[in-house]
Amino acid sequence: MEDTHLQSIKYWSKDDRPREKLADKGKTALSDAELLAILIRLGNKEESAVSLSKRILASVGGNLNELAKLSSEQLRKFKGVGLVKAITIIAALEFGKRRQVETKVELKKITSSRMVFEIMQPIIGELPHEEFWIIYLNNSNKVLKKIRLSKGGITGTLVDIRLVLKTALEVGAVAIILAHNHPSGTLKASAADKAITKKLSLGAENIDIKVLDHLIITEKEYFSFADENLL
């Protein structure tokens, strides 16, 4: 059970009141450690919430993306972080990630493979398993919708061509982009990757919908079928 004593901010030291700082100076005035301290509220007997937050951030080199990868069990190894605090941190980081994704996707006009990577990397780039996604575009190449078509790998999952095309007609798409991740980090297109690209391209062509690209995405890089003239 987490220690719940002295939860009120009035008991915090003067230098350890990030909530008051946020109220007085605004959110941008706070450091990452101070924002994290607001989430965890209390430190432990040896250190304040801010000091504990600094130590947690130092463990991931101050990188928020790496912090977001920590599991509840890993966070709870820090003295003063119980289950509730760990879940609060994980939920806050996931919420921020989803906001970032929505901001990038909403009626975004796709002009390059790099833009597709920037949209999809936060969603699938760091997953430990493979997922296959479809991005639907209008006649201005703006994103109408994106859906996860399968989970677990192309070779282990039947990609439902009918569902892809049915959704395209429902949203009024004129083009689609395929994207899936390689948790292994390899950017080489497999025979299965090429086969499903061809299958979807032929099916879409029958109803005047064009497959513009297929991206293989890893944590930091991507491979584009269109850029490599493989479509």
C-alpha positions as CSV (number, residue, x, y, z in Angstrom):
1,M,0.0,0.0,0.0
2,E,1.2,3.5,-0.8
3,D,2.1,5.9,2.0
4,T,-0.7,8.5,2.1
5,H,0.5,10.7,4.9
6,L,0.9,14.5,4.3
7,Q,-0.9,14.5,1.0
8,S,-1.9,18.1,1.2
9,I,0.3,20.5,-0.7
10,K,0.6,22.8,2.4
11,Y,2.9,20.2,4.0
12,W,5.4,20.3,1.0
13,S,8.6,22.3,1.3
14,K,8.6,25.7,-0.3
15,D,10.9,24.5,-3.1
16,D,8.7,21.4,-3.7
17,R,5.4,22.9,-4.8
18,P,5.1,22.4,-8.5
19,R,1.3,22.7,-8.4
20,E,1.5,26.2,-7.0
21,K,4.2,27.1,-9.7
22,L,1.9,25.8,-12.4
23,A,-1.0,27.8,-11.1
24,D,1.1,31.0,-10.8
25,K,3.4,30.8,-13.8
26,G,1.7,28.4,-16.2
27,K,2.5,24.8,-17.4
28,T,5.4,25.7,-19.6
29,A,7.3,27.1,-16.5
30,L,7.6,23.6,-15.1
31,S,10.4,21.1,-15.8
32,D,9.7,17.5,-16.7
33,A,10.5,16.5,-13.1
34,E,8.1,19.0,-11.7
35,L,5.3,17.8,-14.0
36,L,6.0,14.2,-13.0
37,A,6.0,15.2,-9.3
38,I,2.5,16.6,-9.7
39,L,1.4,13.1,-10.8
40,I,3.1,11.2,-8.0
41,R,2.2,13.8,-5.4
42,L,4.5,12.4,-2.7
43,G,8.1,11.2,-2.5
44,N,9.3,8.9,0.3
45,K,10.9,9.4,3.7
46,E,14.3,10.2,2.1
47,E,13.3,12.4,-0.8
48,S,10.7,14.8,-2.0
49,A,8.3,14.2,-4.9
50,V,10.5,16.3,-7.2
51,S,13.7,14.5,-6.1
52,L,12.1,11.2,-6.7
53,S,10.8,12.4,-10.1
54,K,14.3,13.5,-11.1
55,R,15.7,10.1,-10.1
56,I,13.0,8.3,-12.2
57,L,13.8,10.5,-15.2
58,A,17.5,10.0,-14.8
59,S,17.0,6.3,-15.1
60,V,15.8,6.8,-18.7
61,G,18.3,9.5,-19.5
62,G,15.6,12.2,-19.3
63,N,13.9,10.7,-22.3
64,L,10.0,10.8,-22.0
65,N,9.6,8.3,-24.8
66,E,11.8,5.8,-22.8
67,L,9.8,6.6,-19.7
68,A,6.6,5.7,-21.5
69,K,8.0,2.2,-22.2
70,L,8.4,1.4,-18.5
71,S,5.9,-1.1,-17.1
72,S,4.1,-0.8,-13.8
73,E,6.5,-3.3,-12.3
74,Q,9.5,-1.3,-13.4
75,L,8.2,1.9,-12.0
76,R,7.3,0.3,-8.7
77,K,11.0,-0.5,-8.2
78,F,11.5,3.1,-7.2
79,K,10.9,3.6,-3.5
80,G,7.8,5.7,-3.0
81,V,6.1,4.5,-6.2
82,G,3.3,2.1,-5.6
83,L,0.7,0.7,-7.9
84,V,-1.5,3.8,-7.9
85,K,1.4,6.1,-8.8
86,A,2.7,3.8,-11.4
87,I,-0.7,3.5,-13.1
88,T,-1.1,7.3,-12.9
89,I,2.2,7.9,-14.7
90,I,1.5,5.3,-17.4
91,A,-2.0,6.7,-18.0
92,A,-0.8,10.3,-18.3
93,L,1.9,9.4,-20.8
94,E,-0.5,7.3,-22.9
95,F,-3.0,10.2,-22.8
96,G,-0.3,12.6,-24.1
97,K,0.7,10.1,-26.8
98,R,-2.9,9.8,-28.0
99,R,-3.2,13.5,-28.2
100,Q,-0.1,13.7,-30.2
101,V,-1.4,11.1,-32.7
102,E,-4.7,12.9,-33.1
103,T,-3.1,16.2,-33.7
104,K,-0.9,14.7,-36.5
105,V,-3.7,12.8,-38.1
106,E,-6.7,15.1,-38.2
107,L,-7.3,16.1,-41.8
108,K,-3.5,15.9,-42.4
109,K,-2.6,16.1,-46.1
110,I,-0.1,13.4,-46.9
111,T,2.7,14.6,-49.2
112,S,5.5,12.2,-48.4
113,S,6.3,8.8,-46.9
114,R,8.0,10.7,-44.0
115,M,4.6,12.1,-43.0
116,V,3.1,8.7,-42.9
117,F,5.9,7.5,-40.7
118,E,5.4,10.5,-38.3
119,I,1.7,9.6,-38.0
120,M,2.1,5.8,-37.5
121,Q,5.4,5.6,-35.6
122,P,3.8,6.7,-32.3
123,I,1.1,4.1,-32.8
124,I,3.0,1.0,-33.9
125,G,6.7,1.9,-33.9
126,E,7.5,0.6,-30.4
127,L,5.1,-2.3,-30.1
128,P,6.5,-5.8,-29.2
129,H,4.1,-7.4,-31.7
130,E,3.2,-6.8,-35.3
131,E,0.2,-4.8,-36.4
132,F,-1.2,-4.0,-39.9
133,W,-3.0,-0.7,-40.4
134,I,-4.8,1.0,-43.3
135,I,-4.9,4.8,-43.8
136,Y,-7.8,6.1,-45.9
137,L,-7.4,9.3,-47.9
138,N,-9.7,11.6,-49.8
139,N,-9.0,13.1,-53.2
140,S,-6.8,15.8,-51.6
141,N,-4.7,13.1,-49.9
142,K,-6.0,14.1,-46.5
143,V,-6.5,11.4,-43.9
144,L,-10.1,10.4,-43.5
145,K,-9.7,7.4,-41.2
146,K,-7.1,4.9,-40.0
147,I,-7.9,1.4,-38.8
148,R,-6.0,-1.6,-37.4
149,L,-6.6,-4.4,-39.7
150,S,-4.8,-7.2,-37.9
151,K,-2.6,-7.9,-35.0
152,G,0.1,-10.6,-34.7
153,G,1.8,-10.5,-38.1
154,I,0.9,-10.8,-41.7
155,T,1.9,-14.4,-42.0
156,G,-0.1,-15.3,-38.9
157,T,-3.2,-13.3,-39.8
158,L,-5.6,-13.3,-42.7
159,V,-5.8,-9.8,-44.0
160,D,-9.5,-9.2,-44.9
161,I,-9.4,-7.5,-48.3
162,R,-13.2,-7.2,-48.3
163,L,-13.1,-5.2,-45.0
164,V,-10.5,-2.9,-46.4
165,L,-12.5,-2.1,-49.5
166,K,-15.8,-1.9,-47.7
167,T,-14.4,0.7,-45.3
168,A,-12.9,2.6,-48.2
169,L,-16.3,2.9,-49.8
170,E,-18.0,3.8,-46.5
171,V,-15.7,6.8,-45.8
172,G,-15.5,7.9,-49.5
173,A,-11.7,7.2,-49.8
174,V,-10.1,7.4,-53.2
175,A,-6.7,6.1,-52.0
176,I,-5.2,4.0,-49.2
177,I,-1.8,3.6,-47.6
178,L,-0.7,0.4,-45.9
179,A,1.5,0.3,-42.8
180,H,2.8,-2.3,-40.5
181,N,5.6,-2.6,-38.0
182,H,8.6,-4.9,-37.7
183,P,9.4,-5.3,-33.9
184,S,12.7,-7.0,-34.9
185,G,13.9,-3.7,-36.3
186,T,14.6,-5.0,-39.8
187,L,13.4,-2.9,-42.7
188,K,13.6,-5.6,-45.3
189,A,10.3,-6.3,-47.0
190,S,9.4,-10.0,-46.8
191,A,7.7,-12.1,-49.4
192,A,4.5,-11.9,-47.4
193,D,4.8,-8.1,-47.3
194,K,5.1,-8.0,-51.0
195,A,2.3,-10.5,-51.6
196,I,-0.3,-8.6,-49.4
197,T,0.7,-5.3,-51.1
198,K,0.0,-6.8,-54.5
199,K,-3.2,-8.4,-53.4
200,L,-4.6,-5.2,-51.9
201,S,-3.5,-3.1,-54.9
202,L,-5.3,-5.4,-57.3
203,G,-8.4,-5.5,-55.2
204,A,-8.5,-1.8,-54.7
205,E,-7.9,-1.1,-58.4
206,N,-11.2,-2.9,-59.3
207,I,-13.2,-0.2,-57.5
208,D,-10.9,2.7,-58.6
209,I,-9.1,3.1,-55.3
210,K,-5.3,3.4,-55.5
211,V,-2.8,2.0,-53.0
212,L,-0.3,4.9,-52.7
213,D,2.3,3.3,-50.5
214,H,3.1,0.5,-48.0
215,L,5.4,1.4,-45.1
216,I,7.3,-0.9,-42.8
217,I,7.9,0.9,-39.6
218,T,10.4,0.4,-36.8
219,E,11.1,2.5,-33.7
220,K,13.3,5.0,-35.6
221,E,13.2,4.2,-39.3
222,Y,10.9,3.2,-42.1
223,F,10.9,1.5,-45.5
224,S,8.6,2.8,-48.2
225,F,7.4,0.6,-51.1
226,A,6.6,3.7,-53.1
227,D,10.0,5.3,-52.5
228,E,11.7,2.0,-53.6
229,N,9.4,1.7,-56.7
230,L,8.0,-1.6,-55.5
231,L,4.3,-0.7,-56.1
